[in-house]
Amino acid sequence: MSGEVHYRRSRFSTRLLEDRLYTAGHSWLEREEGDLWRIGFTKFAVRMLGEIVELGFEMTPGSPVETGQVLGWLEGFKAVTDIFSPLSGRFEGGNPALDEKITLLTTAPYTRGWLFKVQGQPGTDCLDVHGYVSLLDTTIDKMLGTRHE
């Protein structure tokens, strides 16, 4: 089992797994085997979206994808967001468990609530856990600063 970093700032806390890569868009990537990666949203992303109500992919399994390409969308009560690919390669499909229980995105975002899989290589802008902690610090500080202005 990988190590964890326990993160807390203001009223937000989470655990971040050290064996994952992270993106500025608040996604995580976990290598399954070889070049197959499982991708999901971090707890921070899910919290910003609110309760998730719908998810859809515009790609079909086997389709080529590029880093930054829109693969689909996710609708929460607070916001709607595009789902971007953090790597180039081949889209392997969405998480079928979410068709039956979309609440897994919020109840188990780092395990059973993963979004999709891609065969390929992560973009060079992916962060290790410590880089993501710095990004969270900056993001939360900006949010807190905006509230006080």
N, C-alpha and C positions, 0 to 999 in steps of 0.2 A: 504494500500500500504506500502511496506517495505521502509526502509531508504536506502540511497545511500551514497557511498563513492566516491568522485571525485578524480581521480588519475591523476597525471601528472609527467612525468620524461623525461628529454631530449625533444625529439620531439613526444613523445607518450602520449596521454591522453585518458581516458575512464571513464565511470562511472561503479561502481561495486555495485551490489545489496547486501544488508546485509542479506537477507533471504536465500541466496544461500550458498552452499558449493563449494569449488574449489579444483583443483588437481594440482600437480606439472607439469602435462602434459597440463595445461592450458585449462581444461574443467570446466564447472560449472554443478552443480546438483541442481535441484529444486524439493522439495517434492510436489506432486500433491495431493494425498490423501492416507492415510494409508502408505503402503510401496512402492507405485508407485512413481518412480522418472523420471523426464524429464532431459536429459543431452544434453549439447551443448558445442561448442567451445567458448572460450572467444574472445573478440575483439583482444587481443594480438596474440592469435593463428592464427586467420583468417588473420591478417596483415602479419604474418610471411609466410603464405602459398601463399599469393598473390591472384589473381583472381581465384576463384574455378571453375573448369571445369567438374569434375566428382566425383561421390560418389557411393560407393557400400558396401553392407553388405554381409558377408559370413554366417550369422546366419539366421534362420527362426524364426518367432514368436513362442514362447513357448519353445524355446531351453534353457537349463540351461547354465548359464555363471558364471565365477569366476572373482574376482577382478584381473585386469591386463591382462585378456584374450583379444586377438585381435578379434574384431567383424566385422571389415571391413576396408575400406581405403578411403582416400580423396585425390584427386589430384588437386593441384593448379598450377599456372604458375611458382611459385618459388620452390615448393617442393611437394613431395608425402609423406603422413604420414598414419600410421596405426591408426585406431580408437580403443581405448582400453576401456574396461568396468571398471568404477571406483567403481563398487559394484558387489557383488555376488547375484545371484538370477535367475530370468527368463527374457530373452529378450522378450520384448513386441512389438518390431517392430520399423522401422525407421519412420521419419516424411514424410508422403505422399506429403505434400506441396512442398518438395524439388524436387520431380520428375518433377513437372511443372515449378518450379522457384528456381533453385539452388542458385541464387543471394541472396536469403533470408539469407543465411549463413553470408554474408558480410553486408547486409543492415539492418538486424534485428537479430543479433546473440544471443541476450538475450530473445527474444520473439518468433516470428514466425519462426526463423531460427534454432530452436532446431534440434538435430540430431536423437535421439532415446529415447526410454523409457525402463526401467528395473524395474521389481518388485523385491525388495530385500532390503538389508542393505548396506550402503556405507562402504568402507574400512576405517580402522582406520587412514590412512594417509591423509584423506581429511582435508582441511583447512577452517577456517572461513575467512571472508573477510579481516581481519587484517593480518592473516597469509599469505594470498595470496598477499597482498600489499608488505609484506616483501620479498616474493619470486620474485615478479616483480622487486623490487628494485635491488636485487642481480643479477637477469638475465640481466636486462638492463645495470647495471654497468659492468658486464662481457663483454657484447657486445660492449660497448663503449671503454673498456680497450683494447679489441682485435683490434679495429680500430686504436688505437693510438700507437700500438707497431710496 
